[in-house]
Amino acid sequence: MKTTHDIRTDFPVLHNNKGLVYLDSAATSLKPKQVIDKVVEYYEQYSANIHRGLYKMSERATEEYEDSRKVVASFIGADVDEIIFTRNTTEGLNLVAYALGRELLALGSEVVTTVMEHHSNFVPWQQLSFENGTDFKVIDITSEGILTILDPHTGMPDIHELEKIISKRTKILALTYVSNVLGTINPIKEIINIVKKINPKIITVVDGAQAIQHLPVNVKELGCDFFSFSSHKMFGPTGVGVLYGKKELLSAMYPFLYGGEMVDVVSIESTTFKALPHKYEAGTPHIAGVIALKEAVKYIQAVGWEYIEKHEAELTEYALRSLDERFGKNMRIIGSRAAKGRVGAIAFTLEGFHPHDVAQILDESRIAVRAGNHCAMPLHTRFGLPATTRASLSIYNEKADIDALIAGLEKVKKTLSR
């Protein structure tokens, strides 16, 4: 089993930026050398287009590309032809909204989402609802960052609360697995199980961008109809995403993009399309990125979920406790102050200081955090805040990074108090 020291040595950015305290993994994770090497391997050894060339270099590229599809499918418990490569989580969610949502949503129907969503799983459904005259319903949260459809004592879905929101008219339920601001882990499996009993025809769309790097995912066990995530959140290259969709739904939907590779026969009179998954992969993709994504999956598997979950839980608990002990009521942590039921995305405000100023002064101490609304403006509005500062943790972080954050925040107070 790898140690934190072993893991840190795998990430070149940490070597090349001595003294860097990277606490912005919710925005994008760092990349291990194995992933970087795979990108370079493609460009240096078999940099050809895929699925088209009959020469060996092209065939090698195609084999590597399609092997990534198999690795990803196995990683999330899906069938190979249920894996669609996209640019990112956002594109995957928009694909579902446009290719399926436009067909399903009509005047008098409903789409339901939550106030804790990233804009990518909020705005597409909102705009589609406005366009189609569909009722757009938003599930609220408590002051602790828990969905109001959950029992506050057990954290499990309350069927009576769900029955107030989900009806036979509800066509789509779009919700995040893990909040990128609150760190809250939603009981997706249990929620889906109940809503499918209330309305068996409901389509469930899950934003998995903040879950895929922190906890094991099996889409068949979750019971979701669609699940979207990004490579760059899970130590892979940017510009690559994955959309899982149930085969029967993907087969029935219209393509999202038209063009090369996704067509079967084209004539002046008509066009037919390829079978899954190529039906949804028009044009030349980010070949190197997709090929390197499988190395990110293998890296996670080599580190092991046992280590990842234990290490991150301990680090999150240490961070929340340390921040509370040092800053107490002067710091407002958005969401729960308890480590249980959440990941290490900790958004906060420091009384009297603007989050952007906090982040800028932390940067002077080589501490990288994010400030803003984190693409979750309705959530910030819910808390009456224009912005927060967010520190987000990953497997390469250690307690020393939290100590550095505490010291950096002390410097913020001294600097801005002048």
C-alpha positions, 0 to 999 in steps of 0.5 A, a space after each residue: 500500500 502506498 503512503 502519502 509520501 509515496 503518493 506525493 512523489 508521483 505528482 511532478 507539479 509538487 516537485 516543480 513547485 517547491 513549497 506549493 500547498 495545493 488545496 484546489 483539487 475540487 477545481 482540478 486534480 493534479 496529474 501523476 507521472 503515469 498519466 502524463 507519460 501516457 499522453 506523451 507516449 501517444 504523441 511520440 509513438 502512435 499519434 494517428 487518428 482512430 477508427 479510420 486508418 488501416 495502418 498499424 499506427 492508427 490501429 494501435 491508437 484505436 486499440 488504446 482508445 477502446 481499451 480505455 472505454 473497457 477500463 472505465 466501464 469496469 471502473 464504474 460497473 457499466 457495459 462497454 457500449 454504455 460509455 460515451 466519451 465527452 469533453 467534460 461533465 458539463 457536456 455529458 449533462 447537456 447531451 442528456 438535456 438536449 438529446 433526451 430532455 427536449 423529447 421528454 419535457 412538454 407543457 405540464 410536465 416537471 423537472 426537479 433538481 436541487 439548490 446545491 447543484 453545480 451550474 452544469 446540472 442546473 442551468 441546462 434543465 432550467 433553460 429547457 424548462 423555460 423553453 418548453 413551458 415545463 415546471 422547474 422545481 428546486 429542492 432546498 437544503 437545511 442550514 447544515 447543507 442537507 437536502 430537505 428531502 432527507 430525514 435530519 436524524 438518519 440522513 436517508 430520504 424521507 418518502 413523505 417529503 419526496 412525495 410532496 415533490 416527485 409526481 407522475 408528471 415529473 420526467 427528470 430528477 437531476 442531482 449531484 452525488 457530492 456537492 462541490 461547495 458543501 462537500 455533502 455526499 447525497 444518498 443517491 442510491 436510496 433517493 433513486 430507489 424511492 423516486 422510482 417507486 413513486 414514479 417508475 418512468 422518471 429519468 434520473 441524471 447524476 452529476 458525479 464530477 465530485 464523487 468519482 475521485 473520492 468514493 467507489 461508484 457502481 452505476 448499476 447499484 446506484 440505479 441511475 439512468 445517467 451518470 456524468 463525470 470528468 477525467 481531470 477531477 480524477 487525476 486524468 487529463 483535461 478535455 475528457 469526460 465520461 457519460 454513462 447512460 442505460 443502453 435502452 435510453 441511449 439507443 432511443 435518443 437522437 444524437 447530440 452532435 452530427 458529423 464524422 465517425 458517428 454516421 453509418 450511411 449518408 445519402 442526399 435523402 437520409 442518414 443512418 447512425 452507428 450503434 452505441 457508443 459511436 453514435 454520440 462521438 462525432 468528430 475527432 476526440 481528445 485521443 491522447 486524453 482518453 488513452 491517458 484516462 485509463 492510467 488515472 483509473 489504474 492509479 486510483 486502483 493501485 492506491 486503493 479505495 481503502 486508503 483513499 477513503 480513510 486518508 481523506 476522512 482523517 484529513 477532512 476531520 483534522 481540517 474541520 477541527 483545526 479551523 474550528 479551534 483556531 477561528 471558531 465563530 469568526 469563520 463560517 463554514 458552509 454546510 456541516 462542520 462534521 466530517 461524517 457524510 462529506 468529502 474534503 471540500 470546505 467552503 468558508 468565509 472569514 469574518 470581515 474579509 472578502 473571500 477574494 482577498 483571502 485567496 490572494 493573500 494565501 497565494 503569497 504564501 504559496 497556498 492555492 485555494 479557490 474563491 468565488 461562487 464555485 459555479 453554484 450561485 443559487 447555493 450561495 444565494 441560499 446562504 446569503 453570500 456572494 462568494 466563499 473561499 474553498 479549500 479542497 483536499 485529495 490523496 496527495 495532501 497531508 496534515 502539514 498542508 492544513 497547518 500551512 492553511 491555518 498559518 496562512 489565514 493568520 497572515 490574512 487577518 494580520 495583513 487585512 487588519 492593518 
